[in-house]
Amino acid sequence: MTIESDNRFDDCERAGVYRAITSRRDVRSQFTATRIPEDVLARLLAAAHHAPSVGFMQPWEFIVIRDERIRREVHSNFEQQNRIAAETYEGDRRLLYEHLKLAGILDAPINLCVTCNKSLARGKGLGRQTMPETPIYSTVCAIQNLWLAARAEGVGVGWVSILDVESLRRSLSIPDHIEPVAYLCLGYVSAFAERPDLEARGWEQRARLADLIHFDQYGETDRDQAGHLLTSLSHDPFIPL
Amino acid sequence: MTIESDNRFDDCERAGVYRAITSRRDVRSQFTATRIPEDVLARLLAAAHHAPSVGFMQPWEFIVIRDERIRREVHSNFEQQNRIAAETYEGDRRLLYEHLKLAGILDAPINLCVTCNKSLARGKGLGRQTMPETPIYSTVCAIQNLWLAARAEGVGVGWVSILDVESLRRSLSIPDHIEPVAYLCLGYVSAFAERPDLEARGWEQRARLADLIHFDQYGETDRDQAGHLLTSLSHDPFIPL
């Protein structure tokens, strides 16, 4: 037993991590009305709060939205923007778009807006000087933590990006210096779909991972080398290709 | 047994997810020279590729960097930017900054640059019209997936943001339309630290989660209500506050 393998999780815990990653879904339908218990919501928020952050800045904040009136307002915002978006497609693509369900704002018992304070003094600027967008990246890491923890709890999460940001700011009283990064819908679900909705409905296909790997330089793709690197995934016990 | 609880992971798998989230570290020291086997690297890349993405766009790409010459070039880039950054601090803070180890570019056997193609046709623009930054967010979700999977494998990851982006582009031949989002160092580690380095060294403290929670409207913080919501975390079996 080497030092390195001591740091590895046992098979069951490792399986949990990969199961969360592969069976997580962006949920828009299938929400049930079941209340999310406080201890579960607390764990999800704590999971987000354990995200990495540039300079240990922890620039994230969470608006827990249960109020029906506010959710209706955000839902109207979504419907308006969704109509505008639909008009950019034509023919069969337009029909398919109009049949996609793209938000569960009113169905999900909790909506959660995750914000970022890019100008926060916490962290004392470390790591932000060359890459000013890093506080936003930290906030997205927090969102993905929450999303995976939610999957483990059986809670579905849907990220709604079809929203007019200025209207959203008004609905939630978000000041100018705070960036709303994500508007999430959270709730238990009747089932987690086998495949992403947009894949199952034929909107888009999963890309081949081998095509996305470059070696040492961008543009240095090498199908053979990438294929060789990924060979084990055809029979990997933890994660399918 | 309700439908909802059927979707929940069993305790061991759930523990794995929360353990990855809470014991993940931004690793800069402690890298060992041990080679990362191909099957482990393949799982990490597959974990990233299973991230959520706007419109199922999958805008991420991965540059696997093993070449010593390129790593040296990126390391010089880091050193130069780190000197400039150090000069922005004064007194004790400056001394502390200069004693922080902020990158393991040469120590870690693999460097990985994760890029984003914001103008990619895949996904057909769905969800991007109101929030053009969403492809970047999807890419950061992929990075966090990889980071958590790496923790489960006993592999440490460090995100280096103290780099001049234009020099980095030149070193890795990244074209203008491709955004380098993260430069990561990957390797087995002798140990994962108990606490984040910047916390242990006194650079910054962990924020109180209760202070980061708002109810229905930004600014509607309520210590009592937030404290009540988070009560269970003082004795939660899965995640500490």
Interface residues (C-beta under 8 A of the other chain):
Chain A: T2 I3 E4 S5 D6 N7 R8 F9 C12 E13 R14 A15 G16 V17 Y18 R19 A20 I21 T22 R24 D26 T32 T34 E38 D39 L41 A42 R43 L45 A46 A47 H49 H50 A51 P52 V54 G55 F56 M57 Q58 W60 E61 F62 I63 V64 I65 R66 D67 I70 Q81 I84 A85 T88 Y89 R93 Y97 L102 C113 T115 R122 G123 K124 G125 L126 G127 R128 Q129 T130 M131 E133 T134 I136 Y137 V140 C141 I143 Q144 N145 W147 L148 A149 R151 A152 E153 G154 W159 S161 I162 L163 D164 V165 L172 S173 I174 P175 I178 V181 A182 Y188 V189 S190 A191 F192 P196 L198 E199 W203 E204 R206 A207 L209 L212 I213 H214 F215 D216 Q217 Y218 G219 E220 H228 L229 L230 T231 S232 L233 D236 F238 I239 P240 L241
Chain B: T2 I3 E4 S5 D6 N7 R8 F9 C12 E13 R14 A15 G16 V17 Y18 R19 A20 I21 T22 R24 D26 T32 T34 E38 D39 L41 A42 R43 L45 A46 A47 H49 H50 A51 P52 V54 G55 F56 M57 Q58 W60 E61 F62 I63 V64 I65 R66 D67 I70 Q81 I84 A85 T88 Y89 R93 Y97 L102 C113 T115 R122 G123 K124 G125 L126 G127 R128 Q129 T130 M131 E133 T134 I136 Y137 V140 C141 I143 Q144 N145 W147 L148 A149 R151 A152 E153 G154 W159 S161 I162 L163 D164 V165 L172 S173 I174 P175 I178 V181 A182 Y188 V189 S190 A191 F192 P196 L198 E199 W203 E204 R206 A207 L209 L212 I213 H214 F215 D216 Q217 Y218 G219 E220 H228 L229 L230 T231 S232 L233 D236 F238 I239 P240 L241
